[in-house]
Structures are given as C-alpha cells and as structure tokens.
Amino acid sequence: MMKKSLSVMLLVFLVTSSFQAEAQLKKVAIISIYGNKTLGSDGSNVDAINGLMLKDSAYNLTGIVDKFANLISVDLLKEFPFPFVPKDSVVNNIKYKSLINESKHFSRSSYEGKYPSVQVAEGYIPLAANGFFDDDIKAIKKSFEYLPSDVDGVMIAYLDFDLQNGGVSAFGVSSKKGFASANIKIFNKEGKRIFKLKDSEKSKGSITTVMGMLTDTKKVIPLINDAADKLFAELKKELPKSINRLAKKINTQKED
C-alpha cells in the first residue's frame, strides 16, 4: 500500500509545475468517461482473446463504468480547487455528440455498434487521452466552442483492463489475473495536458489459459470487477488526499 501511495504522489509531484501554471482555472468540464473493452496484451494470442470477448454479450462493463463515473462525481470532483460544469450542461448540448467526428481513435460504431470496443458512461462519448501523440487534441480543443465561456479546462477519465500472468507457467498452461487501471486527465484550451492521475489494481483470483487461450470467458468479468472494486477503493482513499495536498501547495503560492 505504501508503494502505491508513493507512486501516486510521485505522479502528482511530476505534474505540479505545469498545474501551478493553470492554478487559476475558473471552471472545468468533464467531456468523456469510458472504459476500454479491449484487453491489453500479455501474449501473442491477445487478438484472438479480444475477438472472442468483444463478441460475447456477457462481456459488459456497464456496471464498472457507472461505478467509476459515480466515484468521480461524488467523491473526487469535490477535492479539486475549482468548480465543474454540471454534467447535463455538457452532454445535453446538441453539439457535444458531434465531437466524436473529430476523434482519430473512436467512431460511433466503437460504442454504439454491434461489437463496441468501449463502454461509455451514460450520456458521454469516448475521446482518447492515451498520451501526447495519441490524444484527441482536435476534439479537445473544439469542445471549448460548445462549453460556457468561463470553462478553461476539460477532463477525460477512462479505464483500461488487462489479463496478465499471475503465476508460474508450465507446458502451455498458465494463470492470469485481471488488472484495472484508471486515468484522470485535464487539458487546457490549447489541448495541453496540465493534470494527470493514474492508478491500477489486480484481482485476487485468476483464470487459467492453455496455450494462451482462455478456458472460460465467463470468468473474465468477475476478475475485472474484483480488480476494479479494489482500484476504486484505492482511488477514493488516496487520490483525494493527493489532490488536497496539491491544492494546498497551489494556495501557498498565490499572491495576496
């Protein structure tokens, strides 16, 4: 647990300098909350596993993503040193949904199609914030055209999931644990990322694979649920403390 806390605090420290430059943010709007259904890679058969999982109707992340969205709105937003635009004012804007047309990673079929690759929180669309070269900068910048004039920051929050080796492999048989990771990022009007929080947890249980293939796909969701529940408990416990420390640091540097 100490290692986890230090990891989170180090990440907050690394972005402190850029965040301080934006310490006078007037208001922020959440423009995307979602979970990636595509599992990360821990072996050569990941494409085959994803092909199987994405076509399985039982592989549904709605409950997990809803918990994440609720955690953000109820427990985390209140810790930031600036207000947030009400969700309805964002998602009910008739032009908001058109931002998906500016995304280089997602389309309507990615979350509304027969085999969606992402699960979005109710009302939202998915917008990528994977890293400097993979952010949907065009959509992020354009979002400010549809938001109230006093909004000078937008937040994107998303979940990633994975199955990773959880034990010794032998004769092509191995066990994999479920992993859940959360990213919460804020961008300014120029599309520059000015704040980032990230954490991850793994499941207690595991699933058996033979030659890299799952023996029972129905066990995947329980594993991911377990990892996600542990992740959300950790976020609720640790991240508000980190944000509060950062807010106090910013306040001490404000001019009288």
C-alpha positions as CSV (number, residue, x, y, z in Angstrom):
1,M,0.0,0.0,0.0
2,M,2.9,2.4,0.8
3,K,4.4,1.7,-2.6
4,K,1.0,2.5,-4.2
5,S,0.7,5.8,-2.3
6,L,4.3,6.8,-3.2
7,S,3.6,6.1,-6.8
8,V,0.5,8.3,-6.9
9,M,2.2,11.1,-5.0
10,L,5.2,11.0,-7.4
11,L,2.9,11.3,-10.4
12,V,1.2,14.3,-8.7
13,F,4.6,15.9,-8.0
14,L,5.7,15.5,-11.6
15,V,2.7,17.4,-12.9
16,T,2.7,20.0,-10.1
17,S,4.8,22.6,-12.0
18,S,2.5,22.5,-15.1
19,F,-0.6,22.5,-12.9
20,Q,0.6,25.5,-10.9
21,A,0.7,27.5,-14.2
22,E,-3.0,26.8,-14.5
23,A,-3.8,27.2,-10.8
24,Q,-6.3,29.9,-11.7
25,L,-8.6,27.6,-13.7
26,K,-12.0,29.2,-13.5
27,K,-14.1,26.1,-14.3
28,V,-13.6,22.6,-15.7
29,A,-16.0,20.3,-17.7
30,I,-15.9,16.6,-17.9
31,I,-16.2,15.6,-21.6
32,S,-15.6,11.9,-21.6
33,I,-15.8,8.9,-19.2
34,Y,-15.5,5.4,-20.5
35,G,-13.9,2.0,-20.2
36,N,-11.9,0.3,-22.9
37,K,-13.3,-3.2,-23.5
38,T,-10.2,-4.3,-25.5
39,L,-7.9,-6.1,-23.1
40,G,-4.2,-5.2,-23.0
41,S,-1.6,-7.5,-24.4
42,D,0.3,-10.0,-22.3
43,G,0.9,-12.6,-25.0
44,S,0.7,-13.4,-28.7
45,N,-2.9,-14.5,-28.5
46,V,-4.4,-11.2,-27.3
47,D,-6.1,-10.5,-30.6
48,A,-7.8,-13.9,-30.6
49,I,-8.9,-13.3,-27.0
50,N,-10.3,-9.9,-27.8
51,G,-12.0,-11.2,-30.8
52,L,-13.7,-13.7,-28.6
53,M,-14.5,-11.3,-25.7
54,L,-15.9,-8.4,-27.8
55,K,-18.5,-10.8,-29.4
56,D,-19.6,-12.2,-26.0
57,S,-22.7,-10.4,-24.8
58,A,-21.8,-11.3,-21.3
59,Y,-18.7,-9.2,-21.5
60,N,-20.4,-6.0,-20.4
61,L,-18.7,-3.2,-18.5
62,T,-21.7,-1.0,-17.9
63,G,-21.7,-1.6,-14.1
64,I,-18.0,-1.0,-13.7
65,V,-18.0,2.2,-15.8
66,D,-21.1,3.5,-13.9
67,K,-19.3,2.9,-10.6
68,F,-16.3,4.9,-12.0
69,A,-18.4,7.8,-13.1
70,N,-20.2,7.9,-9.8
71,L,-16.9,7.8,-7.9
72,I,-15.7,10.8,-9.9
73,S,-18.8,12.9,-9.5
74,V,-19.5,12.1,-5.8
75,D,-16.1,11.6,-4.3
76,L,-13.3,13.1,-6.4
77,L,-14.5,16.3,-8.0
78,K,-15.1,18.0,-4.7
79,E,-11.4,17.7,-3.9
80,F,-10.3,19.9,-6.8
81,P,-9.7,23.6,-6.1
82,F,-12.1,24.7,-8.9
83,P,-15.8,24.1,-9.8
84,F,-17.0,21.7,-12.5
85,V,-19.8,22.3,-15.1
86,P,-22.9,20.2,-14.3
87,K,-23.0,17.0,-16.5
88,D,-26.3,17.9,-18.1
89,S,-25.0,21.2,-19.4
90,V,-22.3,19.2,-21.2
91,V,-23.9,16.1,-22.6
92,N,-27.3,17.7,-23.4
93,N,-25.6,20.3,-25.6
94,I,-26.8,19.4,-29.1
95,K,-23.3,19.9,-30.5
96,Y,-21.5,17.8,-27.9
97,K,-22.0,14.5,-29.6
98,S,-20.5,15.8,-32.8
99,L,-17.1,15.9,-31.1
100,I,-16.9,12.2,-32.0
101,N,-16.4,13.2,-35.6
102,E,-13.1,14.9,-34.5
103,S,-11.7,11.8,-32.8
104,K,-8.9,9.9,-34.6
105,H,-9.4,6.8,-32.4
106,F,-13.1,6.4,-32.0
107,S,-16.3,6.5,-34.1
108,R,-20.0,6.0,-33.2
109,S,-19.6,2.3,-34.0
110,S,-16.9,1.9,-31.4
111,Y,-19.6,2.5,-28.7
112,E,-22.9,2.1,-30.4
113,G,-22.1,-0.7,-32.9
114,K,-22.8,-4.4,-32.6
115,Y,-19.5,-5.2,-31.1
116,P,-18.4,-2.0,-29.3
117,S,-14.8,-1.7,-28.2
118,V,-15.6,0.8,-25.4
119,Q,-18.2,1.2,-22.8
120,V,-19.2,4.9,-22.1
121,A,-20.7,6.3,-19.1
122,E,-24.3,7.4,-19.7
123,G,-24.6,10.4,-21.9
124,Y,-20.9,10.7,-22.8
125,I,-18.8,9.9,-25.9
126,P,-15.3,8.4,-25.8
127,L,-12.4,10.7,-26.5
128,A,-8.8,9.4,-26.4
129,A,-6.2,10.7,-23.9
130,N,-3.7,7.9,-24.2
131,G,-0.6,10.1,-24.4
132,F,1.0,13.1,-26.2
133,F,0.8,11.6,-29.7
134,D,-2.4,9.7,-29.1
135,D,-4.6,12.3,-27.6
136,D,-7.7,13.5,-29.5
137,I,-6.3,17.1,-29.4
138,K,-8.6,18.3,-32.2
139,A,-11.7,17.2,-30.4
140,I,-10.4,18.5,-27.0
141,K,-9.8,22.0,-28.5
142,K,-13.1,22.0,-30.3
143,S,-15.0,21.1,-27.1
144,F,-14.4,24.6,-25.7
145,E,-16.5,26.0,-28.6
146,Y,-19.6,24.3,-27.1
147,L,-18.9,24.9,-23.4
148,P,-19.7,28.0,-21.3
149,S,-17.2,30.8,-21.9
150,D,-15.7,30.6,-18.4
151,V,-14.6,27.0,-18.9
152,D,-10.9,26.8,-19.4
153,G,-10.2,23.1,-18.7
154,V,-11.7,19.8,-19.7
155,M,-11.4,16.4,-18.1
156,I,-11.2,13.0,-19.7
157,A,-11.4,9.9,-17.4
158,Y,-11.1,6.3,-18.6
159,L,-10.4,2.7,-17.5
160,D,-8.2,0.1,-19.1
161,F,-8.3,-3.6,-18.4
162,D,-5.9,-6.4,-18.9
163,L,-5.2,-10.1,-18.2
164,Q,-1.6,-10.6,-17.0
165,N,0.3,-13.6,-15.8
166,G,-0.4,-14.2,-12.2
167,G,1.7,-17.3,-11.6
168,V,4.2,-19.8,-12.9
169,S,3.6,-21.1,-16.5
170,A,4.3,-24.7,-17.4
171,F,3.6,-26.8,-20.5
172,G,1.5,-24.1,-22.1
173,V,-0.8,-23.7,-19.0
174,S,-0.7,-20.5,-17.1
175,S,-2.9,-18.4,-14.8
176,K,-3.8,-14.8,-15.4
177,K,-5.2,-12.1,-13.1
178,G,-7.5,-9.3,-14.0
179,F,-6.0,-5.8,-14.0
180,A,-7.8,-2.5,-13.9
181,S,-6.2,0.9,-14.5
182,A,-7.7,4.4,-14.1
183,N,-6.6,7.6,-15.8
184,I,-7.9,11.1,-15.0
185,K,-6.6,13.9,-17.1
186,I,-7.3,17.6,-17.5
187,F,-6.4,19.6,-20.7
188,N,-6.4,23.4,-21.3
189,K,-7.8,25.3,-24.3
190,E,-4.6,24.6,-26.3
191,G,-5.0,20.9,-25.8
192,K,-2.1,20.7,-23.4
193,R,-2.4,18.1,-20.6
194,I,-2.0,20.0,-17.4
195,F,-3.0,17.4,-14.8
196,K,-2.9,13.6,-14.6
197,L,-3.7,11.0,-12.0
198,K,-3.2,7.3,-12.6
199,D,-3.5,4.1,-10.5
200,S,-4.1,0.4,-11.0
201,E,-5.0,-2.8,-9.1
202,K,-5.1,-6.5,-9.8
203,S,-7.7,-9.1,-8.9
204,K,-7.3,-11.6,-6.1
205,G,-8.4,-14.6,-8.2
206,S,-7.1,-15.8,-11.6
207,I,-8.2,-17.6,-14.7
208,T,-6.4,-20.5,-16.5
209,T,-5.2,-20.2,-20.0
210,V,-4.0,-23.1,-22.2
211,M,-1.5,-22.1,-25.0
212,G,-2.5,-18.5,-24.4
213,M,-6.3,-19.1,-24.8
214,L,-8.9,-18.6,-22.1
215,T,-10.5,-21.8,-20.8
216,D,-13.7,-20.0,-19.6
217,T,-14.5,-16.5,-20.8
218,K,-17.3,-16.1,-18.2
219,K,-14.7,-15.7,-15.5
220,V,-13.2,-12.6,-17.1
221,I,-15.9,-10.1,-15.9
222,P,-15.7,-11.3,-12.2
223,L,-11.9,-10.9,-12.3
224,I,-12.2,-7.4,-13.8
225,N,-14.9,-6.5,-11.3
226,D,-12.7,-7.6,-8.4
227,A,-9.7,-5.5,-9.8
228,A,-12.0,-2.5,-10.4
229,D,-13.5,-2.6,-6.9
230,K,-10.1,-2.6,-5.4
231,L,-9.0,0.2,-7.7
232,F,-12.0,2.3,-6.8
233,A,-11.4,1.8,-3.1
234,E,-7.8,2.9,-3.5
235,L,-8.8,6.0,-5.6
236,K,-11.4,7.0,-3.1
237,K,-8.9,6.6,-0.2
238,E,-5.7,8.0,-1.7
239,L,-6.4,10.4,-4.6
240,P,-8.5,12.9,-2.7
241,K,-5.6,13.2,-0.2
242,S,-3.2,13.8,-3.1
243,I,-5.4,16.4,-4.7
244,N,-5.9,18.2,-1.4
245,R,-2.2,18.3,-0.8
246,L,-1.7,19.7,-4.3
247,A,-4.4,22.3,-3.8
248,K,-2.8,23.5,-0.5
249,K,0.5,23.8,-2.3
250,I,-1.0,25.9,-5.0
251,N,-2.8,28.1,-2.5
252,T,0.5,28.9,-0.6
253,Q,2.0,30.2,-3.9
254,K,-0.9,32.6,-4.7
255,E,-0.2,36.3,-4.3
256,D,-2.1,38.2,-1.6
